Amino acid sequence: QVQLVESGGGLVQPGGSLRLSCAASGSNFSIRPIAWYRQAPGKQRELVAHITGGGRTNYVDSVKGRFTISRDKAKNTVYLQMNSLQPEDTAVYYCNAPSDDYSGTYYGKDSWGQGTQVTVSS
């Protein structure tokens, strides 16, 4: 059972940058893929980026070229570097371990944490 705590969110103007951190505990952290999700007001949660245990990454089209996901296994931490932020990126950002088919979470629906708020506004 891995526990994940998000941090690094805040208020930023359009065009700005933030780096989110996902601090993990648990022996299986280095094995499981980890993903960043976001949920905007009135919208469903969406997966925006993920990284596998082997370091393979993928991104939703709307953030390609702007966001970079990485992981430091020695520090048990996954990062999301967000550049060129726009108001459409405003959301609560969460990290979690996806299920094998990426349709849910590996540890179930109760595994979601508090997330970290990202607000992009002028």
ZAKOLBA-303997 format. One record per atom (N, C-alpha, C): residue in three letters; atom name; chain; residue number from 1; x, y, z. Coordinates in Angstrom, 3 decimals. Example, Ala and Ser with C-alpha at 12.3 -4.5 7.8 and 13.67 -1.06 7.14 Angstrom:
+--------+------+------+-------+----------+----------+----------+
! torlum ! miba ! romi ! torfi !       xx !       yy !       zz !
+--------+------+------+-------+----------+----------+----------+
!    ALA !    N !    A !     1 !   13.190 !   -5.690 !    7.800 !
!    ALA !   CA !    A !     1 !   12.300 !   -4.500 !    7.800 !
!    ALA !    C !    A !     1 !   13.200 !   -3.300 !    7.800 !
!    SER !    N !    A !     2 !   12.850 !   -2.250 !    7.080 !
!    SER !   CA !    A !     2 !   13.670 !   -1.060 !    7.140 !
!    SER !    C !    A !     2 !   12.900 !    0.030 !    7.870 !
+--------+------+------+-------+----------+----------+----------+
END
This chain:
+--------+------+------+-------+----------+----------+----------+
! torlum ! miba ! romi ! torfi !       xx !       yy !       zz !
+--------+------+------+-------+----------+----------+----------+
!    GLN !    N !    A !     1 !    0.846 !   -1.186 !    0.000 !
!    GLN !   CA !    A !     1 !    0.000 !    0.000 !    0.000 !
!    GLN !    C !    A !     1 !    0.884 !    1.239 !    0.000 !
!    VAL !    N !    A !     2 !    0.785 !    2.033 !   -1.052 !
!    VAL !   CA !    A !     2 !    1.552 !    3.259 !   -1.176 !
!    VAL !    C !    A !     2 !    0.689 !    4.436 !   -0.741 !
!    GLN !    N !    A !     3 !    1.290 !    5.386 !   -0.050 !
!    GLN !   CA !    A !     3 !    0.619 !    6.614 !    0.335 !
!    GLN !    C !    A !     3 !    1.282 !    7.772 !   -0.392 !
!    LEU !    N !    A !     4 !    0.468 !    8.659 !   -0.947 !
!    LEU !   CA !    A !     4 !    0.946 !    9.740 !   -1.790 !
!    LEU !    C !    A !     4 !    0.433 !   11.074 !   -1.257 !
!    VAL !    N !    A !     5 !    1.321 !   12.060 !   -1.191 !
!    VAL !   CA !    A !     5 !    0.978 !   13.392 !   -0.715 !
!    VAL !    C !    A !     5 !    1.440 !   14.407 !   -1.744 !
!    GLU !    N !    A !     6 !    0.495 !   15.204 !   -2.248 !
!    GLU !   CA !    A !     6 !    0.791 !   16.204 !   -3.266 !
!    GLU !    C !    A !     6 !    1.136 !   17.549 !   -2.631 !
!    SER !    N !    A !     7 !    2.008 !   18.301 !   -3.307 !
!    SER !   CA !    A !     7 !    2.351 !   19.643 !   -2.864 !
!    SER !    C !    A !     7 !    2.861 !   20.447 !   -4.052 !
!    GLY !    N !    A !     8 !    2.988 !   21.749 !   -3.868 !
!    GLY !   CA !    A !     8 !    3.582 !   22.609 !   -4.874 !
!    GLY !    C !    A !     8 !    2.622 !   23.480 !   -5.644 !
!    GLY !    N !    A !     9 !    1.326 !   23.339 !   -5.411 !
!    GLY !   CA !    A !     9 !    0.362 !   24.161 !   -6.110 !
!    GLY !    C !    A !     9 !    0.378 !   25.593 !   -5.626 !
!    GLY !    N !    A !    10 !   -0.389 !   26.433 !   -6.317 !
!    GLY !   CA !    A !    10 !   -0.465 !   27.828 !   -5.950 !
!    GLY !    C !    A !    10 !   -1.166 !   28.648 !   -6.999 !
!    LEU !    N !    A !    11 !   -1.079 !   29.955 !   -6.842 !
!    LEU !   CA !    A !    11 !   -1.677 !   30.913 !   -7.769 !
!    LEU !    C !    A !    11 !   -0.594 !   31.467 !   -8.670 !
!    VAL !    N !    A !    12 !   -0.828 !   31.414 !   -9.975 !
!    VAL !   CA !    A !    12 !    0.154 !   31.870 !  -10.947 !
!    VAL !    C !    A !    12 !   -0.566 !   32.569 !  -12.093 !
!    GLN !    N !    A !    13 !    0.103 !   33.540 !  -12.702 !
!    GLN !   CA !    A !    13 !   -0.460 !   34.233 !  -13.857 !
!    GLN !    C !    A !    13 !   -0.274 !   33.410 !  -15.128 !
!    PRO !    N !    A !    14 !   -1.097 !   33.633 !  -16.141 !
!    PRO !   CA !    A !    14 !   -0.908 !   32.922 !  -17.407 !
!    PRO !    C !    A !    14 !    0.511 !   33.073 !  -17.926 !
!    GLY !    N !    A !    15 !    1.064 !   31.963 !  -18.415 !
!    GLY !   CA !    A !    15 !    2.436 !   31.928 !  -18.872 !
!    GLY !    C !    A !    15 !    3.434 !   31.526 !  -17.819 !
!    GLY !    N !    A !    16 !    3.011 !   31.432 !  -16.579 !
!    GLY !   CA !    A !    16 !    3.897 !   31.078 !  -15.496 !
!    GLY !    C !    A !    16 !    4.131 !   29.592 !  -15.385 !
!    SER !    N !    A !    17 !    4.923 !   29.221 !  -14.380 !
!    SER !   CA !    A !    17 !    5.318 !   27.835 !  -14.178 !
!    SER !    C !    A !    17 !    5.157 !   27.428 !  -12.726 !
!    LEU !    N !    A !    18 !    4.923 !   26.142 !  -12.523 !
!    LEU !   CA !    A !    18 !    4.891 !   25.527 !  -11.207 !
!    LEU !    C !    A !    18 !    5.476 !   24.132 !  -11.313 !
!    ARG !    N !    A !    19 !    6.042 !   23.642 !  -10.225 !
!    ARG !   CA !    A !    19 !    6.472 !   22.260 !  -10.146 !
!    ARG !    C !    A !    19 !    5.760 !   21.583 !   -8.987 !
!    LEU !    N !    A !    20 !    4.992 !   20.566 !   -9.301 !
!    LEU !   CA !    A !    20 !    4.284 !   19.801 !   -8.300 !
!    LEU !    C !    A !    20 !    5.122 !   18.601 !   -7.875 !
!    SER !    N !    A !    21 !    4.987 !   18.232 !   -6.610 !
!    SER !   CA !    A !    21 !    5.685 !   17.074 !   -6.078 !
!    SER !    C !    A !    21 !    4.686 !   16.090 !   -5.503 !
!    CYS !    N !    A !    22 !    4.992 !   14.827 !   -5.652 !
!    CYS !   CA !    A !    22 !    4.192 !   13.740 !   -5.114 !
!    CYS !    C !    A !    22 !    5.119 !   12.871 !   -4.283 !
!    ALA !    N !    A !    23 !    5.027 !   13.011 !   -2.982 !
!    ALA !   CA !    A !    23 !    5.871 !   12.250 !   -2.072 !
!    ALA !    C !    A !    23 !    5.195 !   10.934 !   -1.726 !
!    ALA !    N !    A !    24 !    5.924 !    9.858 !   -1.867 !
!    ALA !   CA !    A !    24 !    5.358 !    8.523 !   -1.724 !
!    ALA !    C !    A !    24 !    6.033 !    7.753 !   -0.609 !
!    SER !    N !    A !    25 !    5.274 !    6.847 !   -0.030 !
!    SER !   CA !    A !    25 !    5.803 !    5.875 !    0.911 !
!    SER !    C !    A !    25 !    5.220 !    4.514 !    0.559 !
!    GLY !    N !    A !    26 !    6.023 !    3.489 !    0.743 !
!    GLY !   CA !    A !    26 !    5.587 !    2.150 !    0.412 !
!    GLY !    C !    A !    26 !    6.613 !    1.428 !   -0.433 !
!    SER !    N !    A !    27 !    6.749 !    0.153 !   -0.204 !
!    SER !   CA !    A !    27 !    7.790 !   -0.621 !   -0.860 !
!    SER !    C !    A !    27 !    7.566 !   -0.794 !   -2.355 !
!    ASN !    N !    A !    28 !    6.315 !   -0.699 !   -2.808 !
!    ASN !   CA !    A !    28 !    6.000 !   -0.935 !   -4.209 !
!    ASN !    C !    A !    28 !    6.002 !    0.320 !   -5.059 !
!    PHE !    N !    A !    29 !    6.423 !    1.458 !   -4.503 !
!    PHE !   CA !    A !    29 !    6.392 !    2.700 !   -5.254 !
!    PHE !    C !    A !    29 !    7.183 !    2.612 !   -6.549 !
!    SER !    N !    A !    30 !    8.366 !    2.048 !   -6.498 !
!    SER !   CA !    A !    30 !    9.218 !    1.990 !   -7.672 !
!    SER !    C !    A !    30 !    8.692 !    1.040 !   -8.733 !
!    ILE !    N !    A !    31 !    7.763 !    0.180 !   -8.381 !
!    ILE !   CA !    A !    31 !    7.211 !   -0.809 !   -9.306 !
!    ILE !    C !    A !    31 !    5.992 !   -0.281 !  -10.046 !
!    ARG !    N !    A !    32 !    5.124 !    0.417 !   -9.322 !
!    ARG !   CA !    A !    32 !    3.861 !    0.857 !   -9.884 !
!    ARG !    C !    A !    32 !    4.026 !    2.087 !  -10.764 !
!    PRO !    N !    A !    33 !    3.253 !    2.155 !  -11.860 !
!    PRO !   CA !    A !    33 !    3.149 !    3.435 !  -12.573 !
!    PRO !    C !    A !    33 !    2.477 !    4.469 !  -11.680 !
!    ILE !    N !    A !    34 !    2.861 !    5.723 !  -11.841 !
!    ILE !   CA !    A !    34 !    2.266 !    6.830 !  -11.109 !
!    ILE !    C !    A !    34 !    1.775 !    7.861 !  -12.111 !
!    ALA !    N !    A !    35 !    0.601 !    8.404 !  -11.845 !
!    ALA !   CA !    A !    35 !   -0.005 !    9.369 !  -12.751 !
!    ALA !    C !    A !    35 !   -0.387 !   10.637 !  -12.013 !
!    TRP !    N !    A !    36 !   -0.377 !   11.735 !  -12.741 !
!    TRP !   CA !    A !    36 !   -0.964 !   12.986 !  -12.292 !
!    TRP !    C !    A !    36 !   -2.336 !   13.140 !  -12.939 !
!    TYR !    N !    A !    37 !   -3.309 !   13.514 !  -12.130 !
!    TYR !   CA !    A !    37 !   -4.667 !   13.778 !  -12.566 !
!    TYR !    C !    A !    37 !   -5.031 !   15.209 !  -12.191 !
!    ARG !    N !    A !    38 !   -6.072 !   15.720 !  -12.814 !
!    ARG !   CA !    A !    38 !   -6.600 !   17.010 !  -12.402 !
!    ARG !    C !    A !    38 !   -8.116 !   17.015 !  -12.531 !
!    GLN !    N !    A !    39 !   -8.738 !   17.819 !  -11.690 !
!    GLN !   CA !    A !    39 !  -10.187 !   17.962 !  -11.715 !
!    GLN !    C !    A !    39 !  -10.538 !   19.433 !  -11.567 !
!    ALA !    N !    A !    40 !  -11.128 !   19.987 !  -12.601 !
!    ALA !   CA !    A !    40 !  -11.580 !   21.371 !  -12.596 !
!    ALA !    C !    A !    40 !  -13.008 !   21.434 !  -12.069 !
!    PRO !    N !    A !    41 !  -13.429 !   22.595 !  -11.564 !
!    PRO !   CA !    A !    41 !  -14.796 !   22.716 !  -11.052 !
!    PRO !    C !    A !    41 !  -15.831 !   22.333 !  -12.100 !
!    GLY !    N !    A !    42 !  -16.759 !   21.476 !  -11.711 !
!    GLY !   CA !    A !    42 !  -17.821 !   21.061 !  -12.601 !
!    GLY !    C !    A !    42 !  -17.426 !   20.054 !  -13.660 !
!    LYS !    N !    A !    43 !  -16.196 !   19.564 !  -13.634 !
!    LYS !   CA !    A !    43 !  -15.727 !   18.617 !  -14.625 !
!    LYS !    C !    A !    43 !  -15.235 !   17.335 !  -13.953 !
!    GLN !    N !    A !    44 !  -15.178 !   16.274 !  -14.718 !
!    GLN !   CA !    A !    44 !  -14.688 !   15.012 !  -14.194 !
!    GLN !    C !    A !    44 !  -13.169 !   15.015 !  -14.126 !
!    ARG !    N !    A !    45 !  -12.640 !   14.164 !  -13.262 !
!    ARG !   CA !    A !    45 !  -11.202 !   14.041 !  -13.142 !
!    ARG !    C !    A !    45 !  -10.620 !   13.436 !  -14.413 !
!    GLU !    N !    A !    46 !   -9.492 !   13.975 !  -14.871 !
!    GLU !   CA !    A !    46 !   -8.835 !   13.457 !  -16.048 !
!    GLU !    C !    A !    46 !   -7.369 !   13.165 !  -15.761 !
!    LEU !    N !    A !    47 !   -6.861 !   12.142 !  -16.402 !
!    LEU !   CA !    A !    47 !   -5.445 !   11.810 !  -16.311 !
!    LEU !    C !    A !    47 !   -4.679 !   12.698 !  -17.279 !
!    VAL !    N !    A !    48 !   -3.647 !   13.377 !  -16.793 !
!    VAL !   CA !    A !    48 !   -2.895 !   14.291 !  -17.640 !
!    VAL !    C !    A !    48 !   -1.502 !   13.784 !  -17.980 !
!    ALA !    N !    A !    49 !   -0.914 !   12.957 !  -17.140 !
!    ALA !   CA !    A !    49 !    0.427 !   12.439 !  -17.398 !
!    ALA !    C !    A !    49 !    0.665 !   11.216 !  -16.532 !
!    HIS !    N !    A !    50 !    1.468 !   10.289 !  -17.022 !
!    HIS !   CA !    A !    50 !    1.855 !    9.157 !  -16.192 !
!    HIS !    C !    A !    50 !    3.277 !    8.733 !  -16.510 !
!    ILE !    N !    A !    51 !    3.870 !    8.040 !  -15.560 !
!    ILE !   CA !    A !    51 !    5.216 !    7.522 !  -15.716 !
!    ILE !    C !    A !    51 !    5.247 !    6.111 !  -15.150 !
!    THR !    N !    A !    52 !    5.854 !    5.190 !  -15.869 !
!    THR !   CA !    A !    52 !    5.921 !    3.806 !  -15.436 !
!    THR !    C !    A !    52 !    7.114 !    3.594 !  -14.520 !
!    GLY !    N !    A !    53 !    7.170 !    2.399 !  -13.932 !
!    GLY !   CA !    A !    53 !    8.305 !    2.064 !  -13.104 !
!    GLY !    C !    A !    53 !    9.619 !    2.082 !  -13.856 !
!    GLY !    N !    A !    54 !    9.569 !    1.843 !  -15.164 !
!    GLY !   CA !    A !    54 !   10.752 !    1.885 !  -15.998 !
!    GLY !    C !    A !    54 !   11.067 !    3.244 !  -16.575 !
!    GLY !    N !    A !    55 !   10.249 !    4.260 !  -16.266 !
!    GLY !   CA !    A !    55 !   10.526 !    5.615 !  -16.713 !
!    GLY !    C !    A !    55 !    9.833 !    6.031 !  -17.999 !
!    ARG !    N !    A !    56 !    8.994 !    5.195 !  -18.548 !
!    ARG !   CA !    A !    56 !    8.246 !    5.565 !  -19.751 !
!    ARG !    C !    A !    56 !    7.151 !    6.555 !  -19.393 !
!    THR !    N !    A !    57 !    6.985 !    7.591 !  -20.205 !
!    THR !   CA !    A !    57 !    6.033 !    8.654 !  -19.917 !
!    THR !    C !    A !    57 !    5.023 !    8.815 !  -21.032 !
!    ASN !    N !    A !    58 !    3.880 !    9.412 !  -20.690 !
!    ASN !   CA !    A !    58 !    2.865 !    9.745 !  -21.665 !
!    ASN !    C !    A !    58 !    2.061 !   10.923 !  -21.133 !
!    TYR !    N !    A !    59 !    1.434 !   11.672 !  -22.054 !
!    TYR !   CA !    A !    59 !    0.724 !   12.890 !  -21.708 !
!    TYR !    C !    A !    59 !   -0.555 !   13.005 !  -22.513 !
!    VAL !    N !    A !    60 !   -1.543 !   13.646 !  -21.917 !
!    VAL !   CA !    A !    60 !   -2.719 !   14.005 !  -22.673 !
!    VAL !    C !    A !    60 !   -2.340 !   15.119 !  -23.655 !
!    ASP !    N !    A !    61 !   -3.003 !   15.156 !  -24.800 !
!    ASP !   CA !    A !    61 !   -2.606 !   16.071 !  -25.859 !
!    ASP !    C !    A !    61 !   -2.574 !   17.528 !  -25.403 !
!    SER !    N !    A !    62 !   -3.472 !   17.911 !  -24.525 !
!    SER !   CA !    A !    62 !   -3.586 !   19.307 !  -24.133 !
!    SER !    C !    A !    62 !   -2.387 !   19.828 !  -23.345 !
!    VAL !    N !    A !    63 !   -1.552 !   18.945 !  -22.810 !
!    VAL !   CA !    A !    63 !   -0.399 !   19.390 !  -22.024 !
!    VAL !    C !    A !    63 !    0.932 !   19.017 !  -22.656 !
!    LYS !    N !    A !    64 !    0.924 !   18.318 !  -23.770 !
!    LYS !   CA !    A !    64 !    2.169 !   17.934 !  -24.430 !
!    LYS !    C !    A !    64 !    2.976 !   19.169 !  -24.810 !
!    GLY !    N !    A !    65 !    4.258 !   19.119 !  -24.530 !
!    GLY !   CA !    A !    65 !    5.134 !   20.238 !  -24.806 !
!    GLY !    C !    A !    65 !    5.189 !   21.270 !  -23.712 !
!    ARG !    N !    A !    66 !    4.273 !   21.191 !  -22.748 !
!    ARG !   CA !    A !    66 !    4.236 !   22.145 !  -21.647 !
!    ARG !    C !    A !    66 !    4.524 !   21.491 !  -20.297 !
!    PHE !    N !    A !    67 !    4.061 !   20.261 !  -20.100 !
!    PHE !   CA !    A !    67 !    4.230 !   19.556 !  -18.830 !
!    PHE !    C !    A !    67 !    5.257 !   18.441 !  -18.996 !
!    THR !    N !    A !    68 !    6.002 !   18.173 !  -17.932 !
!    THR !   CA !    A !    68 !    6.963 !   17.088 !  -17.910 !
!    THR !    C !    A !    68 !    6.830 !   16.326 !  -16.600 !
!    ILE !    N !    A !    69 !    6.603 !   15.024 !  -16.698 !
!    ILE !   CA !    A !    69 !    6.539 !   14.173 !  -15.520 !
!    ILE !    C !    A !    69 !    7.866 !   13.439 !  -15.372 !
!    SER !    N !    A !    70 !    8.327 !   13.307 !  -14.143 !
!    SER !   CA !    A !    70 !    9.562 !   12.598 !  -13.866 !
!    SER !    C !    A !    70 !    9.461 !   11.958 !  -12.495 !
!    ARG !    N !    A !    71 !   10.374 !   11.039 !  -12.211 !
!    ARG !   CA !    A !    71 !   10.381 !   10.412 !  -10.895 !
!    ARG !    C !    A !    71 !   11.807 !   10.189 !  -10.438 !
!    ASP !    N !    A !    72 !   11.992 !   10.333 !   -9.141 !
!    ASP !   CA !    A !    72 !   13.266 !   10.084 !   -8.492 !
!    ASP !    C !    A !    72 !   13.025 !    8.958 !   -7.506 !
!    LYS !    N !    A !    73 !   13.395 !    7.753 !   -7.882 !
!    LYS !   CA !    A !    73 !   13.107 !    6.601 !   -7.047 !
!    LYS !    C !    A !    73 !   13.870 !    6.643 !   -5.725 !
!    ALA !    N !    A !    74 !   15.066 !    7.211 !   -5.730 !
!    ALA !   CA !    A !    74 !   15.835 !    7.314 !   -4.498 !
!    ALA !    C !    A !    74 !   15.144 !    8.201 !   -3.478 !
!    LYS !    N !    A !    75 !   14.426 !    9.210 !   -3.948 !
!    LYS !   CA !    A !    75 !   13.704 !   10.127 !   -3.070 !
!    LYS !    C !    A !    75 !   12.227 !    9.774 !   -2.931 !
!    ASN !    N !    A !    76 !   11.788 !    8.708 !   -3.592 !
!    ASN !   CA !    A !    76 !   10.385 !    8.294 !   -3.547 !
!    ASN !    C !    A !    76 !    9.444 !    9.442 !   -3.923 !
!    THR !    N !    A !    77 !    9.783 !   10.143 !   -4.983 !
!    THR !   CA !    A !    77 !    9.047 !   11.337 !   -5.366 !
!    THR !    C !    A !    77 !    8.808 !   11.358 !   -6.870 !
!    VAL !    N !    A !    78 !    7.599 !   11.767 !   -7.252 !
!    VAL !   CA !    A !    78 !    7.237 !   12.016 !   -8.643 !
!    VAL !    C !    A !    78 !    6.948 !   13.502 !   -8.790 !
!    TYR !    N !    A !    79 !    7.418 !   14.082 !   -9.880 !
!    TYR !   CA !    A !    79 !    7.271 !   15.509 !  -10.114 !
!    TYR !    C !    A !    79 !    6.426 !   15.763 !  -11.360 !
!    LEU !    N !    A !    80 !    5.804 !   16.927 !  -11.394 !
!    LEU !   CA !    A !    80 !    5.155 !   17.418 !  -12.590 !
!    LEU !    C !    A !    80 !    5.573 !   18.865 !  -12.791 !
!    GLN !    N !    A !    81 !    6.449 !   19.092 !  -13.756 !
!    GLN !   CA !    A !    81 !    6.859 !   20.439 !  -14.117 !
!    GLN !    C !    A !    81 !    5.854 !   20.995 !  -15.110 !
!    MET !    N !    A !    82 !    5.245 !   22.119 !  -14.783 !
!    MET !   CA !    A !    82 !    4.205 !   22.715 !  -15.602 !
!    MET !    C !    A !    82 !    4.672 !   24.091 !  -16.058 !
!    ASN !    N !    A !    83 !    4.831 !   24.251 !  -17.356 !
!    ASN !   CA !    A !    83 !    5.235 !   25.511 !  -17.955 !
!    ASN !    C !    A !    83 !    4.122 !   26.056 !  -18.832 !
!    SER !    N !    A !    84 !    4.220 !   27.335 !  -19.149 !
!    SER !   CA !    A !    84 !    3.248 !   28.001 !  -20.020 !
!    SER !    C !    A !    84 !    1.820 !   27.751 !  -19.556 !
!    LEU !    N !    A !    85 !    1.599 !   27.906 !  -18.272 !
!    LEU !   CA !    A !    85 !    0.285 !   27.620 !  -17.709 !
!    LEU !    C !    A !    85 !   -0.770 !   28.590 !  -18.235 !
!    GLN !    N !    A !    86 !   -1.957 !   28.073 !  -18.437 !
!    GLN !   CA !    A !    86 !   -3.089 !   28.828 !  -18.943 !
!    GLN !    C !    A !    86 !   -4.274 !   28.661 !  -18.009 !
!    PRO !    N !    A !    87 !   -5.260 !   29.566 !  -18.080 !
!    PRO !   CA !    A !    87 !   -6.425 !   29.432 !  -17.201 !
!    PRO !    C !    A !    87 !   -7.112 !   28.077 !  -17.295 !
!    GLU !    N !    A !    88 !   -7.058 !   27.447 !  -18.456 !
!    GLU !   CA !    A !    88 !   -7.673 !   26.137 !  -18.630 !
!    GLU !    C !    A !    88 !   -7.000 !   25.052 !  -17.798 !
!    ASP !    N !    A !    89 !   -5.807 !   25.318 !  -17.287 !
!    ASP !   CA !    A !    89 !   -5.109 !   24.364 !  -16.439 !
!    ASP !    C !    A !    89 !   -5.547 !   24.449 !  -14.980 !
!    THR !    N !    A !    90 !   -6.385 !   25.408 !  -14.642 !
!    THR !   CA !    A !    90 !   -6.840 !   25.561 !  -13.269 !
!    THR !    C !    A !    90 !   -7.611 !   24.327 !  -12.820 !
!    ALA !    N !    A !    91 !   -7.175 !   23.724 !  -11.733 !
!    ALA !   CA !    A !    91 !   -7.784 !   22.494 !  -11.241 !
!    ALA !    C !    A !    91 !   -7.102 !   22.093 !   -9.946 !
!    VAL !    N !    A !    92 !   -7.693 !   21.118 !   -9.278 !
!    VAL !   CA !    A !    92 !   -7.006 !   20.422 !   -8.205 !
!    VAL !    C !    A !    92 !   -6.235 !   19.270 !   -8.830 !
!    TYR !    N !    A !    93 !   -4.955 !   19.179 !   -8.544 !
!    TYR !   CA !    A !    93 !   -4.094 !   18.161 !   -9.120 !
!    TYR !    C !    A !    93 !   -3.818 !   17.073 !   -8.090 !
!    TYR !    N !    A !    94 !   -3.951 !   15.832 !   -8.518 !
!    TYR !   CA !    A !    94 !   -3.756 !   14.667 !   -7.673 !
!    TYR !    C !    A !    94 !   -2.735 !   13.738 !   -8.306 !
!    CYS !    N !    A !    95 !   -2.026 !   13.002 !   -7.475 !
!    CYS !   CA !    A !    95 !   -1.254 !   11.880 !   -7.975 !
!    CYS !    C !    A !    95 !   -1.837 !   10.593 !   -7.424 !
!    ASN !    N !    A !    96 !   -1.679 !    9.530 !   -8.171 !
!    ASN !   CA !    A !    96 !   -2.181 !    8.240 !   -7.734 !
!    ASN !    C !    A !    96 !   -1.582 !    7.152 !   -8.625 !
!    ALA !    N !    A !    97 !   -1.755 !    5.931 !   -8.203 !
!    ALA !   CA !    A !    97 !   -1.312 !    4.778 !   -8.969 !
!    ALA !    C !    A !    97 !   -2.479 !    4.262 !   -9.786 !
!    PRO !    N !    A !    98 !   -2.413 !    4.319 !  -11.106 !
!    PRO !   CA !    A !    98 !   -3.518 !    3.818 !  -11.923 !
!    PRO !    C !    A !    98 !   -3.663 !    2.314 !  -11.823 !
!    SER !    N !    A !    99 !   -4.859 !    1.835 !  -12.121 !
!    SER !   CA !    A !    99 !   -5.060 !    0.407 !  -12.276 !
!    SER !    C !    A !    99 !   -4.326 !   -0.074 !  -13.522 !
!    ASP !    N !    A !   100 !   -4.281 !   -1.374 !  -13.694 !
!    ASP !   CA !    A !   100 !   -3.495 !   -1.929 !  -14.790 !
!    ASP !    C !    A !   100 !   -3.957 !   -1.442 !  -16.158 !
!    ASP !    N !    A !   101 !   -5.257 !   -1.202 !  -16.309 !
!    ASP !   CA !    A !   101 !   -5.776 !   -0.717 !  -17.582 !
!    ASP !    C !    A !   101 !   -6.008 !    0.794 !  -17.592 !
!    TYR !    N !    A !   102 !   -5.584 !    1.486 !  -16.555 !
!    TYR !   CA !    A !   102 !   -5.653 !    2.939 !  -16.425 !
!    TYR !    C !    A !   102 !   -7.077 !    3.475 !  -16.375 !
!    SER !    N !    A !   103 !   -8.045 !    2.615 !  -16.134 !
!    SER !   CA !    A !   103 !   -9.430 !    3.039 !  -16.030 !
!    SER !    C !    A !   103 !   -9.830 !    3.419 !  -14.615 !
!    GLY !    N !    A !   104 !   -9.006 !    3.112 !  -13.642 !
!    GLY !   CA !    A !   104 !   -9.276 !    3.418 !  -12.256 !
!    GLY !    C !    A !   104 !   -7.981 !    3.543 !  -11.487 !
!    THR !    N !    A !   105 !   -8.055 !    3.340 !  -10.189 !
!    THR !   CA !    A !   105 !   -6.878 !    3.401 !   -9.333 !
!    THR !    C !    A !   105 !   -6.546 !    2.020 !   -8.818 !
!    TYR !    N !    A !   106 !   -5.256 !    1.767 !   -8.663 !
!    TYR !   CA !    A !   106 !   -4.797 !    0.458 !   -8.247 !
!    TYR !    C !    A !   106 !   -5.277 !    0.124 !   -6.840 !
!    TYR !    N !    A !   107 !   -5.329 !    1.121 !   -5.967 !
!    TYR !   CA !    A !   107 !   -5.683 !    0.894 !   -4.568 !
!    TYR !    C !    A !   107 !   -7.139 !    1.205 !   -4.255 !
!    GLY !    N !    A !   108 !   -7.958 !    1.456 !   -5.256 !
!    GLY !   CA !    A !   108 !   -9.378 !    1.657 !   -5.054 !
!    GLY !    C !    A !   108 !   -9.789 !    3.114 !   -4.974 !
!    LYS !    N !    A !   109 !  -11.099 !    3.329 !   -4.913 !
!    LYS !   CA !    A !   109 !  -11.647 !    4.679 !   -4.946 !
!    LYS !    C !    A !   109 !  -11.343 !    5.502 !   -3.700 !
!    ASP !    N !    A !   110 !  -11.017 !    4.857 !   -2.600 !
!    ASP !   CA !    A !   110 !  -10.722 !    5.569 !   -1.360 !
!    ASP !    C !    A !   110 !   -9.271 !    6.009 !   -1.258 !
!    SER !    N !    A !   111 !   -8.481 !    5.804 !   -2.297 !
!    SER !   CA !    A !   111 !   -7.054 !    6.089 !   -2.246 !
!    SER !    C !    A !   111 !   -6.708 !    7.531 !   -2.595 !
!    TRP !    N !    A !   112 !   -7.681 !    8.324 !   -3.035 !
!    TRP !   CA !    A !   112 !   -7.411 !    9.710 !   -3.412 !
!    TRP !    C !    A !   112 !   -7.093 !   10.555 !   -2.190 !
!    GLY !    N !    A !   113 !   -6.070 !   11.396 !   -2.322 !
!    GLY !   CA !    A !   113 !   -5.691 !   12.298 !   -1.257 !
!    GLY !    C !    A !   113 !   -6.354 !   13.656 !   -1.395 !
!    GLN !    N !    A !   114 !   -5.757 !   14.662 !   -0.758 !
!    GLN !   CA !    A !   114 !   -6.330 !   16.001 !   -0.774 !
!    GLN !    C !    A !   114 !   -6.048 !   16.755 !   -2.071 !
!    GLY !    N !    A !   115 !   -4.993 !   16.390 !   -2.765 !
!    GLY !   CA !    A !   115 !   -4.598 !   17.108 !   -3.961 !
!    GLY !    C !    A !   115 !   -3.962 !   18.446 !   -3.627 !
!    THR !    N !    A !   116 !   -3.543 !   19.151 !   -4.671 !
!    THR !   CA !    A !   116 !   -2.984 !   20.479 !   -4.507 !
!    THR !    C !    A !   116 !   -3.608 !   21.401 !   -5.553 !
!    GLN !    N !    A !   117 !   -4.045 !   22.572 !   -5.123 !
!    GLN !   CA !    A !   117 !   -4.776 !   23.495 !   -5.984 !
!    GLN !    C !    A !   117 !   -3.822 !   24.288 !   -6.859 !
!    VAL !    N !    A !   118 !   -4.100 !   24.292 !   -8.155 !
!    VAL !   CA !    A !   118 !   -3.393 !   25.128 !   -9.116 !
!    VAL !    C !    A !   118 !   -4.404 !   26.098 !   -9.709 !
!    THR !    N !    A !   119 !   -4.144 !   27.386 !   -9.552 !
!    THR !   CA !    A !   119 !   -5.018 !   28.414 !  -10.083 !
!    THR !    C !    A !   119 !   -4.216 !   29.319 !  -10.998 !
!    VAL !    N !    A !   120 !   -4.650 !   29.431 !  -12.241 !
!    VAL !   CA !    A !   120 !   -3.992 !   30.266 !  -13.241 !
!    VAL !    C !    A !   120 !   -4.952 !   31.397 !  -13.585 !
!    SER !    N !    A !   121 !   -4.597 !   32.602 !  -13.197 !
!    SER !   CA !    A !   121 !   -5.506 !   33.734 !  -13.364 !
!    SER !    C !    A !   121 !   -4.719 !   35.028 !  -13.390 !
!    SER !    N !    A !   122 !   -5.205 !   35.977 !  -14.169 !
!    SER !   CA !    A !   122 !   -4.636 !   37.311 !  -14.202 !
!    SER !    C !    A !   122 !   -5.452 !   38.290 !  -13.367 !
+--------+------+------+-------+----------+----------+----------+
END
